[in-house]
Amino acid sequence: MEIERERWRRWRDGFESYACRHGKLAGSTAKVYLRWVAVFMRFLESRDVRAVQKLSLADIDAFFSQQGARMKPRCLYNLRAALGSFLKWLYVTGEMDQDFSSVLPRPP
């Protein structure tokens, strides 16, 4: 990933800890969330978004459009929960200036 590996590891570890403790998620659920976050980060890289501070609502909409085209609504709901938790964590920890977690598209 273009985002430096050390920052990604710090985010991954911090988010996993946050999700298990504060989100009260089982470890296996946190791992699924982390897989979705990794897919999202690769998507951002493919759009030449090299820093989460450069993230836009258009990027998020494009990601959900791409993923939603091949997913059932229940899976899309799980994706929204995973990405929403991660974006909220980035905002709460000061990694992002804007909280995108509340504006994620809702499944049909």
C-alpha positions in Angstrom: 0.0 0.0 0.0 1.1 3.5 -0.7 0.1 4.6 2.8 3.2 3.8 4.7 3.2 0.4 6.2 3.9 1.5 9.8 0.9 3.9 9.8 -1.3 1.1 8.4 -0.1 -1.3 11.1 -0.8 1.3 13.8 -4.3 1.9 12.4 -4.9 -1.8 12.0 -3.8 -2.6 15.6 -5.5 0.4 17.1 -8.8 -0.2 15.2 -8.8 -3.9 16.1 -8.3 -3.0 19.8 -11.0 -0.3 19.6 -13.5 -2.6 17.9 -13.0 -5.4 20.4 -13.1 -3.2 23.5 -15.4 -0.3 22.7 -17.4 -1.8 19.9 -17.7 -5.0 21.9 -17.0 -7.1 18.8 -15.8 -10.7 18.9 -12.3 -11.1 17.6 -13.5 -12.9 14.5 -15.9 -10.0 13.7 -13.0 -7.6 14.1 -11.0 -9.6 11.7 -13.8 -9.4 9.1 -14.0 -5.7 9.6 -10.2 -5.4 9.1 -10.5 -7.4 5.8 -13.1 -4.9 4.6 -11.0 -2.0 5.6 -8.1 -3.5 3.6 -10.3 -3.8 0.5 -11.3 -0.1 1.0 -7.7 1.0 1.3 -6.8 -0.8 -1.9 -9.7 0.8 -3.6 -8.6 4.3 -2.4 -5.1 3.5 -3.7 -6.6 2.6 -7.1 -8.2 6.0 -7.2 -4.9 7.7 -6.3 -6.1 8.7 -2.8 -2.9 8.5 -1.0 -4.0 9.8 2.4 -7.2 9.4 4.4 -7.3 13.2 4.8 -7.9 13.4 1.1 -10.9 11.1 1.3 -14.1 12.5 -0.2 -17.8 11.5 -0.1 -17.4 10.7 -3.8 -14.7 8.1 -3.1 -17.0 6.5 -0.5 -20.0 6.5 -2.9 -17.8 5.0 -5.7 -16.6 2.2 -3.3 -20.1 1.3 -2.3 -21.4 1.4 -5.9 -18.6 -0.9 -6.9 -19.0 -3.4 -4.0 -22.8 -3.1 -4.0 -23.1 -4.2 -7.6 -22.2 -7.7 -6.6 -23.4 -8.0 -3.0 -26.6 -8.9 -1.3 -28.1 -6.2 0.9 -27.2 -8.1 4.1 -23.5 -8.3 3.0 -23.6 -4.6 2.1 -25.0 -3.9 5.6 -22.0 -5.7 7.1 -19.6 -3.7 4.9 -21.3 -0.5 6.0 -20.9 -1.4 9.6 -17.2 -2.3 9.2 -16.3 0.8 7.2 -18.4 3.0 9.4 -16.6 1.8 12.5 -13.2 2.3 10.9 -14.1 5.9 9.7 -15.5 6.8 13.2 -12.3 5.5 14.8 -10.1 7.5 12.4 -12.1 10.6 13.3 -12.1 10.0 17.1 -8.4 9.4 17.1 -7.7 12.6 15.1 -6.4 10.8 12.0 -9.3 12.5 10.0 -10.8 15.9 10.3 -14.2 14.9 9.1 -16.5 12.1 10.4 -17.8 10.2 7.3 -19.3 7.4 9.4 -22.7 8.9 9.5 -23.1 9.6 5.8 -22.3 6.1 4.5 -24.9 4.9 2.0 -27.6 2.6 3.4 -28.3 -0.7 1.7 -31.7 -1.0 -0.1 
